[in-house]
Amino acid sequence: MLFIVIGLCALTFAGWQAFQTLSFLHSAVAVQGLVAPDTPDSTSVKTAGHPTITFKTADGRNISYQQDGMGPTRVGSTVKVLYRPADPVGTARASSFLAVWQAVVWPAVMGLGFIALPLLGFEIGVRGR
């Protein structure tokens, strides 16, 4: 029973995150960004797992941020960036499935797993010594 409750909580959280993500997508502005080197003196052709992306906002401000959920990316490649005009630094993210939806996907998968295991008959218990 506890696992089902945990699963329902995770699914509720995923639903809230989906609402937040849809709200973000409705108000976001799209621009082209550029993948920057990990460090200014780097000669690497690819970035590490969390590339730095730079872009110019619609009102001309230069913004740089570190993107999660993208993996190694070729330095100098262009990336579509979504952001809210009121807070470009705090809301910028690459327009890729995982970058946009990871806050929904992971709790949803976890919630479904917590619900499915007990319903499929897996017994999960703690044994005392």
Steps between C-alpha positions, in 0.01 A plus 500: 500500500786738584648459151167590339481817712858593404415432135191720515703780658761472224228505231340804664838674494545401133157647422595827669828508308310435174276798576807716572672383181194570284475845659867560421459386138199730458694809611851414378688683227721299263842617380812336359779430746859392452680222689806654664822325611501366857776746590617808306839341421358159408604348168256210527264436209222375729373618835456292812155373601357842591591745223509875542264671258511869415222695333373851447154587631242679287589826679876456430639362829773235477420199719711196581374196692585137562255251346408177677374191318680553172816291512823573316442752220721636223645843585366767264181315408175693510221407738145629520458659846171570677474759778251727677570866420450604864777261618724377217783388730275298731278343235724436197511144370576327173198406294553125520266238641704414809605858574136611498319195638748325736330648809182320390642176359710383795237539775236348270715193430582466868135542601380241250767261621403542865136432411562215255727287719247430779212469253692240300549292810855582599535482874718767648561470868749575770621210710597554860798326651 
